Amino acid sequence: MGRDSQQVENTVTDLLQRGRINLVLDLAGVDGIDSTGVGMVSFTFSKVKERGGHFRVASGEGSVREVFRVTLLDTLVPFHESVDAAVASF
C-alpha cells in the first residue's frame, strides 16, 4: 500500500462528507505498506476522530502488521482479524 493511498484518502473524505464516521480499512491481500500508506492510515485516523467517529483495521498480517507495530500505529488504531469483527466492535 502506497500508490493507492491517494485514492483511499479521497474515498475517506467522501465517506466523511456523507456522514459515515465509523470506518474499517480492510487490509486483506495487502502484503506491504510504505511510509505513504502509514501516513494515509494516520490521516484517516485523525479525520475520523475529528468527526467523532471510530476507525478500525481488519486483516493486517505479517510485514504489514509489523510496520504498524514499529510505528506505534497499532496503539492508536484497533486491529481485528476480520471486517466482521471490526464492525462488531463499534
C-alpha positions in Angstrom: 0.0 0.0 0.0 1.5 3.3 -1.0 0.5 4.3 -4.5 -3.2 3.6 -3.7 -3.1 5.9 -0.7 -4.4 9.0 -2.6 -7.5 7.0 -3.7 -8.1 5.8 -0.2 -7.8 9.4 1.2 -10.3 10.6 -1.4 -12.7 7.8 -0.5 -12.4 8.5 3.2 -13.0 12.2 2.6 -16.1 11.4 0.6 -17.4 9.0 3.2 -16.9 11.5 6.0 -18.7 14.2 4.0 -21.6 11.9 3.6 -21.8 11.3 7.4 -20.1 7.9 7.6 -18.0 8.3 10.7 -17.2 4.7 11.6 -14.8 3.2 9.1 -13.0 -0.1 8.6 -9.9 -0.4 6.5 -9.7 -4.0 5.1 -6.0 -4.9 4.5 -6.8 -8.5 3.3 -4.5 -9.1 0.3 -2.1 -6.2 1.2 1.4 -7.6 1.5 3.3 -4.4 2.1 2.9 -0.9 3.3 5.3 2.0 2.9 5.6 5.4 4.6 2.8 6.8 2.3 0.5 4.1 3.4 1.4 4.7 7.1 0.6 8.4 6.5 -2.7 7.5 5.0 -3.7 5.4 8.0 -2.7 8.2 10.3 -4.6 10.8 8.2 -7.7 8.6 8.2 -7.5 8.0 12.0 -7.2 11.8 12.6 -10.1 12.7 10.2 -12.4 10.1 11.6 -11.6 11.1 15.2 -12.2 14.8 14.4 -15.8 13.8 13.3 -16.4 11.8 16.5 -16.2 8.5 14.7 -14.2 5.3 15.1 -11.6 3.8 12.8 -10.6 0.1 12.7 -8.2 -2.0 10.7 -9.0 -5.5 9.6 -6.9 -8.4 8.4 -3.4 -6.8 8.7 -0.9 -9.6 8.8 2.8 -10.3 8.5 5.0 -7.3 7.5 2.0 -5.0 7.3 1.2 -5.7 10.9 4.9 -5.3 11.8 5.0 -1.8 10.3 2.0 -0.8 12.4 3.8 -2.2 15.5 7.1 -0.4 14.8 5.4 2.9 14.0 3.1 2.5 17.1 0.0 3.0 15.0 -1.3 -0.3 16.5 -1.5 1.6 19.8 -4.0 4.1 18.2 -5.9 2.1 15.7 -7.5 -1.2 16.9 -6.7 -4.3 14.7 -9.2 -7.1 14.1 -9.0 -10.5 12.5 -11.8 -9.7 10.1 -14.1 -7.0 8.8 -17.0 -8.6 10.6 -15.1 -8.5 13.9 -14.1 -4.8 13.3 -17.7 -3.8 12.5 -18.9 -5.6 15.6 -16.5 -3.6 17.7 -18.3 -0.3 17.0 
